[in-house]
Amino acid sequence: MPGSDLVVNRLADVLFIQCLRAHIASRLEACNNGLLRAIFDPQIGVALKSMHEKVDAPWTVETLAAACGMSRSAFAVRFKRNGWGDATGVPDKLENAEGRCVVAER
């Protein structure tokens, strides 16, 4: 049938995303840290999304904190406490530069 391949591919995408969400929501020890947890964090996720949407912006801890409605110190403490800088293997100070390089490669 015309279009059936497209529908199957989109359903596979949705299934994969739902599996990721269920895995993260399970709160297994393996999910307590890491990039996926950071992405789905209601505040840190907003900061990460902002960085990826505007990679050319001169992001600082202060502007990232403002983007997600947090104070600079609360943002820094939350990010560090959860080990999210280590989740990508990139030091916190280099996270933005690394993200820019990844997007530039695309």
C-alpha positions as CSV (number, residue, x, y, z in Angstrom):
1,M,0.0,0.0,0.0
2,P,1.3,3.5,-0.8
3,G,2.6,5.2,2.3
4,S,2.8,2.1,4.5
5,D,6.6,2.2,4.7
6,L,6.4,5.7,6.0
7,V,3.8,4.8,8.6
8,V,5.8,1.8,9.8
9,N,9.0,4.0,10.1
10,R,7.2,6.7,12.1
11,L,5.6,4.0,14.4
12,A,9.1,2.6,15.0
13,D,10.3,6.1,15.9
14,V,7.4,6.5,18.3
15,L,8.0,3.1,19.9
16,F,11.7,3.8,20.3
17,I,11.0,7.2,22.0
18,Q,8.4,5.6,24.3
19,C,10.9,2.9,25.3
20,L,13.5,5.6,26.2
21,R,10.9,7.5,28.2
22,A,9.8,4.3,30.1
23,H,13.4,3.4,30.8
24,I,14.1,6.9,32.2
25,A,10.9,6.9,34.2
26,S,11.7,3.6,35.7
27,R,14.3,5.4,37.9
28,L,16.7,2.5,37.7
29,E,20.1,3.3,39.3
30,A,21.6,3.4,35.8
31,C,19.1,6.3,35.0
32,N,19.9,8.5,38.0
33,N,22.7,10.2,36.1
34,G,23.4,10.8,32.5
35,L,22.5,12.8,29.5
36,L,19.1,11.3,29.0
37,R,18.1,12.2,32.6
38,A,19.4,15.7,32.0
39,I,17.4,16.1,28.8
40,F,14.2,15.1,30.5
41,D,14.9,17.2,33.6
42,P,12.2,20.0,33.6
43,Q,14.8,22.8,34.1
44,I,18.1,21.5,32.9
45,G,16.4,20.1,29.8
46,V,15.2,23.6,28.9
47,A,18.8,24.9,29.1
48,L,20.2,22.1,27.0
49,K,17.4,22.6,24.4
50,S,18.2,26.3,24.3
51,M,21.9,25.6,23.7
52,H,21.1,23.3,20.8
53,E,18.6,25.7,19.3
54,K,20.9,28.7,19.4
55,V,24.4,27.3,19.2
56,D,25.9,30.6,18.1
57,A,24.7,32.4,21.3
58,P,27.4,33.3,23.8
59,W,26.0,31.0,26.6
60,T,27.1,31.5,30.2
61,V,25.9,29.8,33.3
62,E,23.9,32.9,34.0
63,T,22.1,33.0,30.7
64,L,21.4,29.2,30.8
65,A,20.0,29.6,34.3
66,A,17.8,32.5,33.1
67,A,16.6,30.4,30.2
68,C,15.2,27.8,32.5
69,G,14.0,30.1,35.3
70,M,16.7,29.4,37.8
71,S,19.3,31.4,39.7
72,R,22.9,31.0,38.5
73,S,24.0,29.3,41.7
74,A,21.0,26.9,41.8
75,F,21.6,25.9,38.1
76,A,25.3,25.3,38.7
77,V,24.7,23.2,41.8
78,R,21.9,21.1,40.2
79,F,24.0,20.5,37.1
80,K,27.1,19.5,39.0
81,R,25.3,17.5,41.7
82,N,23.7,15.3,39.1
83,G,27.0,14.8,37.3
84,W,25.6,15.9,34.0
85,G,28.8,17.5,32.9
86,D,30.4,14.1,33.0
87,A,27.5,12.4,31.2
88,T,28.9,13.3,27.8
89,G,32.5,12.9,28.8
90,V,33.0,16.6,28.4
91,P,33.9,18.9,31.2
92,D,31.1,21.4,32.1
93,K,33.1,24.4,30.8
94,L,33.5,22.7,27.4
95,E,29.9,21.4,27.1
96,N,28.8,24.4,25.0
97,A,31.9,24.3,22.7
98,E,31.5,20.6,22.2
99,G,27.8,21.0,21.3
100,R,28.7,23.6,18.8
101,C,31.2,21.3,17.2
102,V,28.7,18.5,16.9
103,V,26.1,20.8,15.3
104,A,28.7,22.2,13.0
105,E,29.6,18.7,11.8
106,R,26.0,18.2,10.6
